[in-house]
Amino acid sequence: MRSNTNQTCTTRDNSHTLCTGVLNAVMSLGCSVIKVARIATELLTQGDRAAEWRGGAVKRALAAFAILLLTACSGGGGGNGTPPPSTNQPPSASFSFTPTTGPSPLIVDFDASGSRDNDGSIADFTWDFSDGNSASGATTQHSFKDSGTFTVRLTVTDNDGATNSTTQNITVDDPAPPVAVFTSSGTAIAPASISFDATGSTSTSSVITSHSWDFGDGSEGFGSIIDHVFQDSGTYTVTLTIETATGQEASESAELEIAEAIGTFSVTGTVSIPANVSVDNDVNNSFSPAVDNNLLANAQTVPSPTLLAGYLNQPGGGPDFDGLGNTWASGDLSDIFQFEAAGGEIINVTIANSELLDIDLFLLDDTGATLDQSLSLGQFETVRVPQDMPGTYFLAMDVFVPGPAGGSKYVLSIGDEVELGSAGWRTSAEFIPGELVVVESRNVSMASSTARMAVVTPGYSGPSLYQFGTNINAMVQATSTSARPPAGTLARHYRDPVQRAKYNTLAAAKTLQYTRQVSRAEPNYIHRSLLTPDDTVFNNQWHYQAINLPAAWDITVGKNDVVVAVIDSGVVTSHPDLDDRLTTDGFDFVSQATEFTSGQSGGSLDGDGIDDDPSDPGDACGVQQSSYHGTHVAGTVGAETDNNDGVAGVTWSGQIMALRALGACGSGSSFDIQQALLYAAGLPNSSGTVPAQTADVVNLSLGSEFSSASEQEIYAQVRDAGVIIVAAAGNSGIRGLEFPASYQGVISVSATSILDNLAAYSTFGPAVDVAAPGGDFSTPDIDGDGRVDGVLSTDANDAPGAPLATLEYKQGTSMAAPHVAGVIALMKGLHPELTPENVDTLLLSGLITDDLGDLGRDELFGNGRINALKAVLAAQQLANGGELEPVPLLQIRPAILNFGQLLNQLTVQVENGGTGELSITAVTSSDPFIEVTPPGSTDGLGAHTIAVDRDGLTPGIYTGSVAFESTESNSVLEVRFQVVDPSALVAGNAGVQFILVLEPVTFDVISNTNVSVQDGAYEFLLGTDITGMIAAGSYLLVSGSDPDNDGFICDIAEACGFFRSIDLPEEIAVNGDLIDLDFNVTYLLPIEQNSVQSSAIMSSIRSRGGIRLPRAKEAPMVSDDNLGN
């Protein structure tokens, strides 16, 4: 083959050498790239023959052949070699996007999947959006927040490092404006109550953050749904203005025509009371026919449980409004009540005016023998029915005759869950009979008395111990015999001589103080080691039980080196339950200097700007009394605890840094709050100084719906400094965002009620992190203590000269937040290195909360309600460097259910109060008449419904139980109820009710009547010739009792109620006859006298001592034939 080829080539003149060379190169495959290129070039360029080839197919074939050789050959000469490296081709960049245009903020999806690399693959996609932001990936999404034209550049890189780019322009239009829309409804007759609804307003570019209203009558309002009363007829232009998170605004206006009301009108309705409410048969009120109940023989029968209001007075003591009082002249020294007990019931008495009359409480058996008595000098008395001893008992309310000679109302509660009175002033207390610890007065010494003074160290000037022994009995008789009333009224029988001696010891202590022989005299108590706090009203703080706080106290009560900053209205620094817990470097950051008489919102009210005095001068605003909000918050964080006084705090040890940033009307500027926050963290601030020790935790029980980027940065700075920030979620009652709680890095706290429901007022939404008890006055008295189910803490009253320290129930997320702040302070004491990030992680994990609502995190409760025990256990584990060990704990709340005579169904919460897994394995009732309905959860935890079936049961007291068994432990719920003959069922009775229509500012009485109870209710008609005509206008509608006959209603220990509720009185717009204005009354107790929910109206009423009745009382519309209630 090779010779034939060569022979053929030689016939071609002038080219045979080249032909032979090419063919030889091909046959040998040893040509080099350079040689092949040269041969092909010469072949294509020389001679006539070359010209022929260049013109046709030969040229194209040889060219292709040459390329083939260039590709196939390598090396030099004709030898074998390796192939040459190929040339990398760059990738191609291409992308699409949607939408292509639109208003800001514009969210655009980008897709670069159309990009190609023909000789490899694309390894990287990089995007530059020309607005300062970038991204990576074949697909991505970007939000253009501003309007304008943006050049988007895509750069692709292949697997060999080659790149290519392409750009496209995107035009972002100005944001679409929001649209303000509202509707109105209501009767347009003055005074017209009109409802406005702006929920139809829309914004496509941003969320609507505020709705503000101008009603055209000089009034303004805020909220998407709002009610407004137009007092006068006329044409009003109502304007709604909405604002979005991006600052856009839109307005809508509409004219509203309000017609004039002509004539006078009537008001009718019903005042209701609970079935377990009772009233003393012989109060002083002249419209209440008196029936004696001062002897065992005529004892007044009352149900159990019950809440009863009564009145006692020494002869000629107390008020007599109209000179017709039932008991004023003769006095009423004793009230005796008979009741059926199941055993173990707690009986409390709250005395309205303990400084005017000393009332003692005696528990007697069915023969009249004294079993226990409470003889304290204060406001509360408490006894307890012996456990497991059902039967008939008597309660005697006795005046301590050597004491004050006035009169006082009281509220008796049978079947409470907590004790209010001091256990130390009861004969059941542990003390040594015949011994008194005495602080002598400067002018009187007892050295010559029949007592023996114990030996003390020379020079000692403290309390002395006097040992009277049996002489104590003679001493009591000598000091009180002349004042004792006839036998049979106050003389009490004792079976046990020790009981008599202990009673005499307590009576002697009180007598010595009343006769001014000593400054103070107290029993010589026997003390035992206990961790439970002895604060006098700790048992009313149900909210601590709700977060398992007492169990946490067994592990820690806090550490002195932990500081919690309370940024609020300041603190009443002289409050006896707070004064020893405050740091010395608190500060006042309210920069707007105003005098106390100024009503300027946010003003300092102390006459100056910022200074180093964080005390709260009050935040009064017009007719609104001061709230002393910061004092209440600080008390929850850390009231002085285990001091036998007042309330308990979440922490017992540690320091509270009071930082005042809220002024008049309870408001403050963002700047002042920010400066206080920076100060707490030890960061530069407007004061030019920083605290000696920075705060570990900051509590902010404040907020609004407004936010700013600069403020968010400050909160971030403080968090970065290691400070844990806790804030109230807000009190809007709707889904939304309030700030600072909704800022990143802030723990947002929503509020729960005593039933573990979301409180009616609590804001909820995506920013909520955790829940805590905030109280809820809209719930009935669930725990049966006769008080609103709010949060009890330190507080104060406006008083001449300086605020007067008090205790008070309040409600709000403001009350919930300090529970969380206090628990975190307990954690910080155990684990000083605890960081904000640690707390976030623990919250998200659910390790320090109890899950409520939907399983897992939800918008109502966040990660659940805080659990103090779980929290301190988690901190302890972190401090020890180990993993958290699960500690399950079966808890039942409440531990006792008392159905009384009427209730058929109640619920009990069964939950895991610890950590780890726990499930209910069995639930067993002791008797067939007790039925249990489980919650349906897989672990058996949650709300169990307990029902009692009285059908077929004979009258009497019944007790039973429900046993809960779990995988970890067992617990028993006690059940009590009473079966009575239907004819013996007693309806509720709160005494004669005076029902008034009031002018809302002056409280002048426009129309009034008084009504007696009929079947547990009071039906009324106002606006007649007899009761007083009612012209068109806005008024308050109130009902109350006057047991002491002082001419005032709605005072302490009296029944009181407002339409629509006592906590939030609502004006009625009378522009026609009004019917079915139904509302409830309840007994007001001393501890509630500064309710935060009624700060404007109720505080003003209480400052007046109640609501004054008309001088000439109207005759009762209905006589009271139901005196046994």
Sequence and secondary structure as in RCSB ss.txt:
>XXXX:A:sequence
MRSNTNQTCTTRDNSHTLCTGVLNAVMSLGCSVIKVARIATELLTQGDRAAEWRGGAVKRALAAFAILLLTACSG
GGGGNGTPPPSTNQPPSASFSFTPTTGPSPLIVDFDASGSRDNDGSIADFTWDFSDGNSASGATTQHSFKDSGTF
TVRLTVTDNDGATNSTTQNITVDDPAPPVAVFTSSGTAIAPASISFDATGSTSTSSVITSHSWDFGDGSEGFGSI
IDHVFQDSGTYTVTLTIETATGQEASESAELEIAEAIGTFSVTGTVSIPANVSVDNDVNNSFSPAVDNNLLANAQ
TVPSPTLLAGYLNQPGGGPDFDGLGNTWASGDLSDIFQFEAAGGEIINVTIANSELLDIDLFLLDDTGATLDQSL
SLGQFETVRVPQDMPGTYFLAMDVFVPGPAGGSKYVLSIGDEVELGSAGWRTSAEFIPGELVVVESRNVSMASST
ARMAVVTPGYSGPSLYQFGTNINAMVQATSTSARPPAGTLARHYRDPVQRAKYNTLAAAKTLQYTRQVSRAEPNY
IHRSLLTPDDTVFNNQWHYQAINLPAAWDITVGKNDVVVAVIDSGVVTSHPDLDDRLTTDGFDFVSQATEFTSGQ
SGGSLDGDGIDDDPSDPGDACGVQQSSYHGTHVAGTVGAETDNNDGVAGVTWSGQIMALRALGACGSGSSFDIQQ
ALLYAAGLPNSSGTVPAQTADVVNLSLGSEFSSASEQEIYAQVRDAGVIIVAAAGNSGIRGLEFPASYQGVISVS
ATSILDNLAAYSTFGPAVDVAAPGGDFSTPDIDGDGRVDGVLSTDANDAPGAPLATLEYKQGTSMAAPHVAGVIA
LMKGLHPELTPENVDTLLLSGLITDDLGDLGRDELFGNGRINALKAVLAAQQLANGGELEPVPLLQIRPAILNFG
QLLNQLTVQVENGGTGELSITAVTSSDPFIEVTPPGSTDGLGAHTIAVDRDGLTPGIYTGSVAFESTESNSVLEV
RFQVVDPSALVAGNAGVQFILVLEPVTFDVISNTNVSVQDGAYEFLLGTDITGMIAAGSYLLVSGSDPDNDGFIC
DIAEACGFFRSIDLPEEIAVNGDLIDLDFNVTYLLPIEQNSVQSSAIMSSIRSRGGIRLPRAKEAPMVSDDNLGN
>XXXX:A:secstr
 HHHHHHHHHTSTTTHHHHHHHHHHHHHT   HHHHHHHHHHHHHSHHHHHHHHHSHHHHHHHHHHHHHHHH  S
STT             B   EEE SEEESSEEEEEE TT B TTS EEEEEEE SSS EEESSEEEEEE S EEE
EEEEEEEETTS EEEEEEEEEEE     B   EEES  BSSEEEEEE TT B SSS EEEEEEE SSS EEESSE
EEEEE S EEEEEEEEEEETTS EEEEEEEEEEB   SEE EEEEEE  TTEEE TT S TTS      SGGG E
E  SSEEEEEEEE TT S  TTS  SSTTT B EEEEEEEE S  EEEEEETTTTT  EEEEEE TTSBEEEEE 
 SSSEEEEE  TT  EEEEEEEEE TTS SSEEEEEEEEEESS  S GGGBTTS EEEEEEEEEE SS   TTSS
 EE    TT  S EEEE TTHHHHHHHHHHGGG   TTTS  B S HHHHHHHHHHHHHHHHHHTTSEEEEEEEE
      S   TTGGG HHHHHTTHHHHHTT    TT EEEEEES B TT TTTTTTB TT EE   S   TT   
TT  SSSSSSBS  B     BTTB    HHHHHHHHHH   SSSSS   S SSSEEEEEE   GGG   HHHHHH
HHHHHTT   TTS   SS  SEEEE   BS   HHHHHHHHHHHHTT EEEEE  S SSB   BTTTSTTEEEEE
EE TTSSB TT  BSTT  EEEE   TTS  TT SSS SSEEEEEEE  SSS EEEEEEE SHHHHHHHHHHHHH
HHHHH TT  HHHHHHHHHHTTTEE  SSSSSBTTTBT EE HHHHHHHHHHHHTTS       EEEESSEEE T
TT  EEEEEEEE SSS   EEEEEESSTTEEEE    TT  EEEEEEE  TT  SEEEEEEEEEEESS EEEEEE
EEEE  GGG        EEEEEE TTT  EEEEEEE  BTTEEEEEESSTTT  EESEEEEEEEE  TT SSEES
 TTSEEEESS SSS   EEESS B    EE EE  GGGTT GGGTTHHHHHHHTTSEE  SS    SS    TT 
